[in-house]
Amino acid sequence: MSALMSVPLLDLAAQNQPLRDEIMAAIGRVVDSGRFILGPDVEKLEASLAAVTRTKHAIGVSSGSDALLVALMALGVGPGDSVITTPFSFIATAGAVARLGAKPVFVDIDPATFNLDPAAAAAAVSSTTKAIIPVHLFGRAAPIPETSVPVIEDAAQSIGASMLRGIAGCLSFFPSKNLGAFGDAGAVYTDDNTFAERVKLLRMHGGRPNFNHQAIGGNFRIDALQAAVLSVKLPHLGGWIESRRRNAHRYRAMFAAAKLPAEVILPADAPGHIYNQFSLRVPRRDALREHLAKAKIGTEIYYPVPFHLQPCFQNLGYQRGAFPHSERAADEALALPIYPGLAEQQQQYVVDQVTSFYASAS
Ligand SMILES: Cc1ncc(COP(=O)(O)O)c(C=O)c1O
């Protein structure tokens, strides 16, 4: 394979290039309108997001982190409450709980999917449990626990992957997501009219009418500029997801033809999977990552430290060994490039480099 080959983890400039004129025109329209907070661009995006998530309401917010925060605020989560979630996710999932003075309670993942074990989550419900947050990690829909406790779905990585089953879902438009903004943005979606109204109230500091505050909220609004950019990109989301699925299938075929240790495990396909990440489990993960970096192949570790072992959560009193599946995932997971514009030769190069690492190590 060519010595000049390089494969970034993600190539946003290439993805945006064909849309550049349209995006610049949309930004120009917002600039000329002078309407930067809420307004028609936000409403247009919200209507499209409600259609994509097949829900009644989508409410644009400032980030995926704030989507989780405001959703929990809308449920009234606060001190004395606990919220059950996974230890294996991006920090925002559990951070939102702790930011409200509530206690995150962790339950281990299903090692086959990296997602929260739904039966264990339902079994962990106690008298203080105010919500459960399953995360549709890497774009694969997580099963929803069977319980009467409200479920907030962390769909930051999984737009379009599954129908909403909880009371609300939270999206992130962080640039690396399948639908990425030009900065930070997010959304909450729900079928519940009262919940939607509450989120809308809270994203504006609880002011209704203006300067009359019904509740303590925050500034959780999405920028009109981000909404305008996202509205240009949204019609392409389906095509990008299809490309990611094609790349995942190609990796599977290529890896199947390669000679690899049995401990190298590819993510299984699943209905609706949108492949925001394609995370393998691998032995000698850090050495492999170094080998790939030398071969100019971008990879990432999502996530190297589970929540219960994070310094910020030491007060929760968990010890190493508490969640063995999450700890093992943190040691073995490695995300390979999967972005829509990835070429077949680049994928073959990635597979060849992974193969040569294990061939020379054995
Ligand atoms: C699972 C998960 N939850 C929450 C977030 C937070 O989203 P944001 O970065 O938009 O605040 C992210 C993304 O970064 C995420 O991957």
The ligand as a MOL file (V3000), in Angstrom:
LIG
                    3D

  0  0  0     0  0            999 V3000
M  V30 BEGIN CTAB
M  V30 COUNTS 16 16 0 0 0
M  V30 BEGIN ATOM
M  V30 1 C -22.7500 10.3240 24.6670 0
M  V30 2 C -22.6020 11.8170 24.6990 0
M  V30 3 N -23.3390 12.5180 25.5780 0
M  V30 4 C -23.2740 13.8540 25.6330 0
M  V30 5 C -22.4380 14.5690 24.8020 0
M  V30 6 C -22.3490 16.0360 24.9730 0
M  V30 7 O -22.5930 16.7500 23.8000 0
M  V30 8 P -21.9010 18.1560 23.5540 0
M  V30 9 O -20.4640 17.9200 23.2380 0
M  V30 10 O -22.6690 18.6920 22.3830 0
M  V30 11 O -22.0900 18.9880 24.7670 0
M  V30 12 C -21.6690 13.8810 23.8540 0
M  V30 13 C -20.8140 14.5360 22.8630 0
M  V30 14 O -19.8720 15.1850 22.9780 0
M  V30 15 C -21.7360 12.4710 23.8200 0
M  V30 16 O -20.9920 11.7850 22.9570 0
M  V30 END ATOM
M  V30 BEGIN BOND
M  V30 1 1 1 2
M  V30 2 1 2 3
M  V30 3 2 2 15
M  V30 4 2 3 4
M  V30 5 1 4 5
M  V30 6 1 5 6
M  V30 7 2 5 12
M  V30 8 1 6 7
M  V30 9 1 7 8
M  V30 10 2 8 9
M  V30 11 1 8 10
M  V30 12 1 8 11
M  V30 13 1 12 13
M  V30 14 1 12 15
M  V30 15 2 13 14
M  V30 16 1 15 16
M  V30 END BOND
M  V30 END CTAB
M  END
